Amino acid sequence: MKPRILCYDEPTSALDPNLRKEVEKMILSLKKSGLTQLIITHDLNFAENVADQMLKVQPLSED
């Protein structure tokens, strides 16, 4: 299987710090290989470490 895009939904949620680092290493390795990845996460530190680009979604105001 050779996917063109991988999508992760909260890949680091409920992981201890060591496993979180392993997931980060795997994602960075895939990034170096040129694979496009979409990561949905609340962990902004993690996102900033692995992202080329970020889209931050904010709640709509109720004005």
Secondary structure as UniProt FT lines:
FT   STRAND          5..9
FT   TURN            11..14
FT   HELIX           17..32
FT   TURN            33..34
FT   STRAND          36..40
FT   HELIX           44..50
//
